[in-house]
Amino acid sequence: MYTAVVIILMVGVALGAPTAPSPCCAPDQWEGIIGQTMGYNQEGKAGVRKGYMTMSYDYTHRLLEVFSHLNDSGSGMEVNSNVIQNYKSHKQYVIEGQKCTMTDLPGEMQQQCIPKNATFQTSLYYGAGSSTLMANSFTFPRTGMTVDVSVTQDGCIPIGESIYGNINNYAFFEVLGFINVTLGIKDPKVFNIPSSCPHVEPQHPSHQFDGLLKYVSDKYRK
């Protein structure tokens, strides 16, 4: 289901724009669902990773919570994990079932903004007739990758991203789609460490920061 949503979200109708809009910042608090499809090749081993995440982003209080469900055809691995990042205490918690792991979280939380060096691509809309959503598309480089992103003209709400590059012989092309986005945080308890995790271990398995989770972790940290 989410794979289809991602593909649909990335398809819009381009419009000519007389002046280039400036890069913008998303709201300081929002929640939504992110669908993902990614193809990769790591030193000749190819695979497809797909799934979805639910995200609660709170820049006001420097908090981020992500629940992910991902399937990897290359490794046969299925990941169901919950990541909570607290940039005030500089701690990160990864919860998988009854197991909790904790690591230090260096740096400061990064506001979700399209960077100033981004290049405006085009204005576009989704839908048809009177049911249209106006958007702007930008592209910008990150270390080892290129990011194309579309956001709503009103509010700078993320709609879709495509990310492609090659990092340490890990070549990939990833498409993300954002759906059911709401402003604010419905329940701040989403950032609480579950009571079912009384013992927190100091390290996390490396696979928890492959692909999308690693991108999300890096994206919101300066």
N, C-alpha and C positions, 0 to 999 in steps of 0.2 A: 504493500500500500504506500509506504513512505517513499520507496524508490520512485514510484510513478509520480508522486507529488513533487519530488525534487526536480524531475525532468520537466514537468509542466511549468514549475515556477521559474525556470530559467529561460522560458520562451516568452518573449514580449514583442511588441511592434515598435520599431524605432521611429522616432519623430525628430524632425529638424529643430534645433534650438538656436535662437539668434545670439544668445550670450551663454557662456559656460557657467553653470552653477558652481559655487564653491563647495569644497568638501565639508561635511557636516558631522555631528555627533549624535549617536542614538540617545534615547532617554536614559536617565541615571538609574532607573529601576524598571525592569520588564521581565516577563516570563514567556516561554514559548516552547514549541517543539521544533527540532532540527532533524531533517532527514538527510541521510548521507549515502552516497555511492562513490566508491573509490577503486580505481584500478591501479596496480602497482607492479613493479618488477625490481626485485632486489637481487643483484648479482645473478641474473638468469632465472630466478624463481619468481614466477608471476602469480598473481591472485587478485581476487575482488573482495573488497570489504564493504559491507552495507549494513544499514540499521538505522537507528534513530536515537536522539537524545532529548531529554526534557531539561531545560535550563532556567535557573533563577539568577538574574544578574542584578546586583545591588551595589552600584558604585558609591552611593551615599554613605553606606556603612562598610564599604570595602569587603564585600562578601560575594562569593560565587558558589553555586551548587549545580552539579550536573549529574543526572542519572543517565546511563548509557546502556543500550542493548545493541551489540554489534556481532556480526558473523563474518568470519574470515575464511574464504574458500581455500586460500593457500596453505594455511596451517590447520584448518578444520576447527579452529578455536571459536568458542562463543563466549563473549564477555558481557556480564551483567554486573555493573559496578556503580557505586555512588561516590562522587568526588566532591568534597567540601573544602573550599579555600577561604581562609580567614587572613586577610592582609594586615589586620591590626595586630594579631598575635603572631603573624608570619608562620602559620602552620597549615599544613595540608593533610587532609584525612581521606583515605581511600577505603571504602567499605564494600566487601564482597561477602554476602551471606553474614556469618557470624564473625568473620575475620576483619579486623581493622588495622590499618597501617598508617603511620604518621611520618611525614618528612618536613624539614624546614622549608619555608617558602620565601626565598630571598627576593629583594626588590619591592617595588610598590605596584599597586594595582593600576592598570592602564585603563583610562576611560575609553569607551568604545567609540572611536572616531575614525573616519576615513582620513588618512594622513595628508598633510599639507602638500606633499610631493605627488599626490595622486593625479592622474590625468583623467579629465572628464571625457567619456566616450560618446554618450548620447542620452537624450531623454526618450522615454518609451512609456507604453501603457500595457496593462494586463486586462484581459476581458474584452468586451465588445459593447457597442451601443452606449446606453446610459450607465451600464455597470462596468465602469473602467476604473483602474487604479493607476495613477500617474507615478512614474518612478524616474530616477536618474541612475546612470551606470558609470562607474569609475574603474580604473585599473591602476595598480601600484605594485612595486617590487617589495619583496621581503627576502631575507637571507636565503638564497638557494631556490627561490620560488617566485611565482607571479600570481597575484590575486586580482580577479575581476569580481566586482560586487555591485549589486543593484539594491537601492534603498528607495523608500517612498519619498516623494517630493515633500509631502506634509509630515513632518515628524522624524524623518531619517530612520524609519523602521526598517531593519534588514529584511530583504525578500529572498535573495539568493546569492551564492558565491560559487565561483569555480577557482580552484587552486591547483597549480601544476608546477612541477620542478624536479630537481634531482639533488638530493642531499646525501652525501656519503654513499654513493652508488645505489641509492634508494630513489628510483624514478617513479613518479606518481601523477595521477590526474584525478582530482576529487571535485564532486559537485555537492553543494549543500543547499537545502531549501528550508525556509523558515515559515511555519504555519501556526495558527492559533495564538498569535502574540497578543498579550495583554499588558497594560501598563501597571506599574506598582508591584508589590509583593503581597500575594493573598494571605500567606501565613508565614511570618518570620521564623517559625519553628523549623522550617525546611532547612535552616542553616545549623540546627542543633545536632550535635553528635548523638547518634542513637544510643539509648540506654542498653541495648543488646550488645554493645561493644565496650565491656568493662576494661579489657586489656588491649592497649594500643601498642603495636609493634613498631620499631623505629625505621623499618625499611619497607618498600613496596616492590612487588614483582615488576620487572622491567616492561612486560607486555602491556601494562596499564597505561603507559605513555607512548605507545605506538600510534601512528596515524592521527585520527581525529582528536583523541584525548590530548596528545602531545601538542597539537596545533592550538587547541583551546587553551591549554595551560600556558603556552608561550604567548598567545594572543593578548591575554589580559594581564600580562606582567611586563613591567618596564625593565 
